[in-house]
């Protein structure tokens, strides 16, 4: 599993992010505080606090293609 932080500031960011995530077959979760949601769920993402970075947990042995595709959302 690999973890990175992303920032989804606008509704369009969330739509674009879910569109990208949906292209991958493996499990991808978003974690904010004690809440975890499926990254393919727009409703789940909107239940999180989007005012701060969100941790993305990628459950794959080769997450690099996914990480490269969401580069614009990644924050340190």
C-alpha positions as CSV (number, residue, x, y, z in Angstrom):
1,X,0.0,0.0,0.0
2,X,1.2,3.5,-0.8
3,X,-0.1,6.7,0.7
4,X,0.0,10.3,-0.7
5,X,-1.7,13.5,0.2
6,X,-4.0,15.3,-2.2
7,X,-6.0,18.6,-2.2
8,X,-9.5,18.7,-3.7
9,X,-10.4,22.3,-3.5
10,X,-13.4,22.6,-5.9
11,X,-16.3,20.6,-7.2
12,X,-14.5,20.2,-10.5
13,X,-11.4,18.9,-8.7
14,X,-13.6,16.2,-7.1
15,X,-15.2,15.3,-10.4
16,X,-11.9,15.1,-12.2
17,X,-10.3,13.0,-9.4
18,X,-13.2,10.5,-9.4
19,X,-13.1,10.2,-13.1
20,X,-9.3,9.3,-12.9
21,X,-9.7,7.0,-10.0
22,X,-12.5,5.1,-11.7
23,X,-10.1,4.0,-14.5
24,X,-8.1,1.8,-12.1
25,X,-9.2,-1.6,-10.9
26,X,-7.6,-1.7,-7.5
27,X,-8.9,-0.3,-4.2
28,X,-8.2,3.4,-3.5
29,X,-9.4,5.0,-0.3
30,X,-9.4,8.6,1.0
31,X,-8.8,9.1,4.7
32,X,-9.5,12.3,6.5
33,X,-9.2,12.2,10.3
34,X,-10.9,9.0,11.4
35,X,-13.1,8.8,8.3
36,X,-12.2,6.6,5.3
37,X,-14.2,6.5,2.1
38,X,-14.0,4.8,-1.3
39,X,-12.2,7.2,-3.7
40,X,-14.6,6.2,-6.5
41,X,-17.5,7.7,-4.5
42,X,-18.3,11.3,-5.2
43,X,-20.8,11.4,-2.3
44,X,-18.2,9.8,0.0
45,X,-15.7,12.4,-0.9
46,X,-18.1,15.3,-0.2
47,X,-18.6,13.9,3.3
48,X,-15.0,14.6,4.1
49,X,-13.4,17.9,5.2
50,X,-12.1,19.2,1.8
51,X,-10.6,22.3,3.4
52,X,-7.4,20.4,4.2
53,X,-5.3,17.8,2.4
54,X,-6.7,14.2,2.3
55,X,-4.6,11.1,2.5
56,X,-5.0,8.7,-0.4
57,X,-4.3,5.0,0.3
58,X,-3.5,3.0,-2.9
59,X,-3.9,-0.7,-2.5
60,X,-1.7,-1.9,-5.4
61,X,1.8,-3.3,-5.9
62,X,2.3,-0.9,-8.8
63,X,0.6,2.4,-8.0
64,X,2.9,4.6,-10.2
65,X,0.5,4.9,-13.2
66,X,-2.3,6.2,-10.8
67,X,0.1,8.5,-8.9
68,X,1.3,10.0,-12.2
69,X,-2.3,10.6,-13.4
70,X,-3.3,12.5,-10.3
71,X,-0.1,14.6,-10.1
72,X,-2.0,17.9,-10.3
73,X,-3.8,17.1,-7.0
74,X,-0.8,16.0,-5.0
75,X,0.5,18.1,-2.1
76,X,3.4,17.5,0.3
